[in-house]
């Protein structure tokens, strides 16, 4: 009887530790779906590509973002993307900034800028964006960080200077961004409108540093989000713009108050992604631990780290996982936040 009790006790410990290990692995997989990162390499034999492919296979990340450094040729890009797509049972996001005009990460094809498109008829815009989407589909890209729905209010803004906006009239912006989204969705490509709550009234570039929209922001900049939330709004990207009217402490991508405007006041229920956390506005001022803690508690579902700007960290994925799990253990992040984001991301990936 005594031997049986000891055996039962040891078995219970083994079962318990296995359960904890399983739960830990499951949590890691869910966290992984909340991470999109950049990588080094431009062909399937590149060291950087092999590393990111392993991260996809292991479920450490849920997708990648492509930059010009990754695109040597059409053939190599397709081979890399095909390997990424076949490496996981959960379809990975293969994302890119392909707005058209000055904002596209390759020279494989050219698309008009948003300003140029605003001079087109809706039919002409549809043809142009259908062509763009078909070409992205051919390259095996399934997530486009576009269209820009910022209003070109400030003529000195980076949005206006680079012709990234359809104009300063919300109705015009809504019309052409809807065409963009519809044509991409027809080709099974997810879109992400940006940059919530609005970048078009402020001067400055969040790639380089802190940008304050407190005294220039207009409520009409929220109009595209109010309108598109009832249509096919796949994903929303939150900017790093600071606005003390919304939050006196944090920029938008780290601010629960700001994200709640999108979720509660506007009523958007879908996936929310951050702008690149490696931009100067964030990484010059916050640690990885601060970024992960504040972004998740703010309501961000996908954390984007390009690993492409002045901050490159070969261990960034491990650091993000470690930081999130530490804050869950300490009760700073509620694990239900991870579950909620995972559920939304998986639902969106079903459309791919």
N, C-alpha and C positions, 0 to 999 in steps of 0.2 A: 504493500500500500504506500509505504514511504517512497519507494523508487518511482511508483506511478505518479505521485504528487510532484516529485522533482522533475520528472519527464514533462508533466503537464505544464509546470511553471516555466521550464526552459522553452517549451513549444510556444507558450503564450508570449514570451519575450521575443522570440524569433518572428512570430506572426505580427506582433506590434511594430517591431523595427521594419519589417517588410512593408507594412501598411504606411508607415511614415515615409519610407523611401519612395513608395509609389506616389504618395500625395505630393512629395517634393518634386518628383519628376513631372507630375501632372501640372503643378504650378509653374514649373520652368517652361513647359510647352505653351501654357497660356500667356505667360509673360513674353515668350518669343514671338507670338503673333502680334504683339504690341510694338515691335521694333522693326523699323526699316533703316538700313544703313548702306553707305557707299562702300566701294572696294577698289583695290588696285588691280590692274590687269586688263588686257584687251584681247585675250584669246584663251582657249580652254586649257592651255598648258602653262598659263601664268600662275605664279605662286599665289598671288592675291586672289585670283579666281578660284583656285582649288580650296583655299581657306574659306571663302564665303560659301562655296558649294557645300562644304562640310557643315557649316553653320545652318544652312537651309535643311540639309538632311537630318541633322540632329534636332531641329526645331528650335534652335537658339534665336533665330530671327524669322520674321514672317514675310520678308521681302527685301528687295534691293532697289537702289536708285542709281541710274546711269548718268554719267557725265561724258564729256568729249574725250577724256583720257581713256575711257573704256571702249571707244568706238574707232577701231582701226579700219575695219572694212565691214561691209554688209554681211559677208559670208561668216566672218568670225563672230560678229554680234549675234547672228541667228543661232550659230552653234552653241555659244555660251547660254543664250536664253533657253534654248531647247533643253540643255542639260539641267538648268535651274528648274524648269517646269516639270521635268521628269524625276526630279530628285526627292519629291515630297508628295505624300498622299493629299495634303492640304495645299491647294494651289498657291504658290508664292506670288506676291505682287512683284511685277517687274515694272518699275516706274521711271518716269522721265519728265522733265520740264519741256513741253513742246507746245508753247503758246502760239508760235509763228513769229515772223518778223525777226527781231534781234534775240529773242529768247527761245532758242532750240539748241540742243547739245550735239549737233551733228551736221554734216553737210551732205547727207544722203539724199535729201530732198528739201525744197524750200516751200514755206507757206507764208501767206500774207500776215502782216501784223493785225492786231485788233483794230487799230485806227483805220487801216486800209479796208478791212472787212466791213466797218461801219458805213462805208460808201457803197456797199453792194446791196442788191435786193436780197430778201430772205432766201429766194431760190438760189441765187448765185452763191450766197454764203453757205447754204446747205451743200452745194456741189463741192465747194472748196474744202469744207470740213469733213465731208464724206471721203474725199481723196486723202486728206491727212490721216483720218482714222484707218482707212484701208492700208495705208503704207506703214503705219505703226503696227497694225495687226500682222502684216507680213514679217515685220521684224520681231514678232513674238512679245511685244510690249502690251501690257494689259491695264496699266494705270497711268493716266496723263494728269500731271498737276496743273490743270487749267480747266476752265477759262478764268481769267482775271475779271472780277466783277467790281473792282474798285472804280470809283467815279473820278474822272480827270478834272478835279476841282482846282487843284493847285498846279499851275502851269510849270512850276519849278520842281515838281515831285518827280521821283525816278519813274513812277508809273506813267506819267505823261511824256517825259523826255524820251523814254524808250518805246513809245507808242503801244503800251501794253493795255490800254483801256479803250473801250468802245466809245467813250465820251463822258460828258458830265451830266447827261440826262439818264436817270434811272430806267426809264421805259426803254430807251435804246439799248442800254446795257443788258437788261432782262431779255429783250428780244433776241439779240445775237448770242448771248451766252446760252440761251435755251436751244438754239440751233446747234451750237457746239456740242452740248451735252447729248442731245438726241442723236446726232450723227455718230458720236462715239459709242453710245449705248447700242445702236443698231449693229455695230461691229464688235460688240462684246468687250468694250474697253470702258473701264471705270474712269470717271472724271472727279476732280476736286476743285471746287470753286474757292477763290482766295482773293484778298487776305483779310479775313474777319478780324476786327469789325470794320476795317476800311483803312487803306493806305494812301488813298488818292488826294487827301487834303493836306498831308504833311510833307514837308521837305525832309531830306535826309534818307539814308540807306541803312536798314537794319543789318545788312551784311557787314557794314563797317563799324556800327556802334549804336548807341542809344538814340532813339527817335521819339519825340514827344508830340502828340497830337491834341493835347489837352485844350488848347485855345483855338484850334482850327477845325476840329471834328464837327461834322454836321449829321443830324439824325437821318437825313435822306441817304446816307451811305449804307444804312441798314436795309434799305428798301429792296435791293436784289435778294437778300436772304429771306425777307418776309414773303416775297413773291414766289421764289423758287422752292421754298420748303414744301409746298403742296404739289410740286411737280417732281421731276426725276432728279433730285439733288442727291448724288451718290455719296459725296464726302465733302466736308468743309475743312479748309486749312486755316488755322488761327495764326495770326501774325505775332511779331514781337513788339508791335507798337505799344507805347506807354500812353495812357490817358487817365489822368488823376480823377476825372469825373466818374470813371468806372471803378478804378482801384488806385488808391494813393501809394501803394507799395510796389506792386508787381506789374510787369508788362503783360499784355493779353495772354500769351501762351503759357504763363505761369499763374494766371489769375482766375480763381473760382468765380469771383464777381462778374468778370467779363464773359467767361464761358457760359455762365448761367443766363446771360442776356440771350445768347443763341439757343440754349436748351429750354429755358422756361418762358421768357418773354416772347421770343419768336416762335418757339415750339418745335424746334428741329430735334428729331429723335435718332438721326443716323450717326455714322462714324465721324469722329472729329480727329483730325491729325494736326500736329504742330507744324509750323514752318521749321526750317532746319535749325536745330539747336546748336549747331557749330558756328552760327553767325555771330559776329562780334557783339551785337546787342545783348546776347545771352552769355556766351562763353567767356567774355571779358569780365563778367560780373557775377557769375554763379558757377558753383562746382557741379559735377555730375550728380552727386547726391542731392543737392538742392534742386536741380532741374527735375530729376525723376520724382522726387517727393512732391514738389509743388505742381508739376504738370498732371500727374495722376490724380491728385486730390482736387485739382481744378476741373477735371472732367475730360482731359485729353485721352483719347483711345489709342492712338498710334504716335509713338515718339520717333521723330525723324532726325537722325544724325548722319550727315553726309560724309563725314570723314574726308572731306575734299577741300576745305578751305585752309586757313592757317593752323587749324587744330587737327592734327592727325594722331590717332591713338589706336594702335594695333590691338589693344585689349578692351576697347570701348564696350563691346557686347557683354563681356564678362562683368565689367564694372556696373553696367546698367542692371543686369540680373542681380548682382550682389547687393546693390543699393536698394532695389525694390524689395527683395526678400528680407533685408535687414529692417526696413521700415514696417513691413507687415508684422514681423516678429515683435517689434517694439510697439505695435499698436498705432503707429502713425498713419499707415495706409490700411484701410479696411480691405480685406481680401475680396469682398464682394465687388469692389471697384474693378478688380482684375477680371472677375467673372462677367461683369456687365460688358466690359470692353470686348472680351473674347467672344461673347455671344453676338454682339453687333458686327464684329469683324467677320466671323464665320458666316453670318447671314449674307453679308455683302459679297463674300467670296463665292457664294453659291451662284451668283449671277455671271461668273466668269466661265 
